[in-house]
């Protein structure tokens, strides 16, 4: 799975459900300042960090959320990025 770009939301849901502890998803959109990083904890909770992308250093605007389901994660992605975002597995 590593190194693949995901383009369809249905594929993203499957990838999120299958995430291993050492994997994650990075989401960004050209022309938009926000980036999102998603990983999955050992307990199955999704950890989402949203950064403004203004600086490579620790960002005070960074926000961390803990969500229980892929439905919640996908809803958060849609609320921040709408359409046209790129999805990367790392």
C-alpha positions as CSV (number, residue, x, y, z in Angstrom):
1,X,0.0,0.0,0.0
2,X,2.8,2.4,0.7
3,X,3.6,5.2,-1.8
4,X,0.2,5.1,-3.6
5,X,-1.9,8.1,-4.3
6,X,-5.6,7.6,-3.5
7,X,-8.1,9.5,-5.6
8,X,-11.5,8.2,-4.7
9,X,-13.2,8.6,-1.3
10,X,-14.4,4.9,-1.4
11,X,-10.9,3.8,-1.7
12,X,-9.8,6.1,1.1
13,X,-12.4,4.5,3.5
14,X,-11.0,1.0,2.8
15,X,-7.4,2.2,3.3
16,X,-8.4,3.9,6.6
17,X,-10.0,0.7,7.9
18,X,-6.9,-1.3,7.0
19,X,-4.3,1.1,8.4
20,X,-1.4,-0.6,10.3
21,X,0.2,1.0,13.3
22,X,3.2,2.1,11.3
23,X,1.2,3.6,8.4
24,X,-0.7,6.8,7.9
25,X,-2.4,9.0,5.3
26,X,-1.4,12.6,4.4
27,X,-4.0,14.8,2.8
28,X,-3.3,18.1,1.1
29,X,-4.8,20.3,-1.6
30,X,-2.9,22.5,-4.0
31,X,-3.6,26.2,-3.2
32,X,-5.0,25.4,0.3
33,X,-2.9,26.0,3.4
34,X,-4.1,23.0,5.4
35,X,-2.6,19.5,5.6
36,X,-4.0,16.6,7.4
37,X,-2.2,13.5,8.8
38,X,-4.1,10.5,9.9
39,X,-2.9,7.4,11.8
40,X,-4.5,4.7,13.8
41,X,-3.7,4.0,17.5
42,X,-3.3,0.4,18.9
43,X,-6.8,0.7,20.4
44,X,-8.3,1.5,16.9
45,X,-8.9,5.2,17.5
46,X,-8.0,7.5,14.6
47,X,-5.6,10.3,15.4
48,X,-5.9,13.3,13.1
49,X,-3.5,16.2,13.0
50,X,-4.4,19.3,11.0
51,X,-1.7,21.9,10.4
52,X,-1.9,25.2,8.6
53,X,1.3,24.5,6.7
54,X,2.7,27.9,7.4
55,X,5.9,26.6,8.8
56,X,7.9,23.4,9.0
57,X,8.5,24.0,12.7
58,X,6.0,23.1,15.4
59,X,2.8,25.0,14.5
60,X,0.7,26.6,17.2
61,X,-2.3,26.3,14.8
62,X,-2.0,22.5,14.7
63,X,-5.0,20.7,16.0
64,X,-5.2,17.0,17.0
65,X,-8.5,15.1,17.0
66,X,-9.3,11.6,18.1
67,X,-12.1,9.9,16.2
68,X,-13.7,6.5,16.6
69,X,-14.9,5.7,13.1
70,X,-14.0,6.0,9.4
71,X,-17.3,7.8,9.0
72,X,-16.2,10.5,11.4
73,X,-12.8,10.8,9.7
74,X,-14.3,11.1,6.2
75,X,-16.7,13.7,7.4
76,X,-13.9,15.8,8.9
77,X,-11.9,15.4,5.6
78,X,-14.9,16.6,3.6
79,X,-15.5,19.6,5.9
80,X,-11.9,20.8,5.6
81,X,-10.9,19.9,2.0
82,X,-14.2,19.6,0.0
83,X,-13.1,18.2,-3.4
84,X,-9.7,18.0,-5.2
85,X,-7.5,16.9,-2.3
86,X,-4.6,14.4,-2.8
87,X,-4.3,11.4,-0.5
88,X,-0.9,9.7,0.1
89,X,-0.1,6.6,2.2
90,X,3.1,6.7,4.2
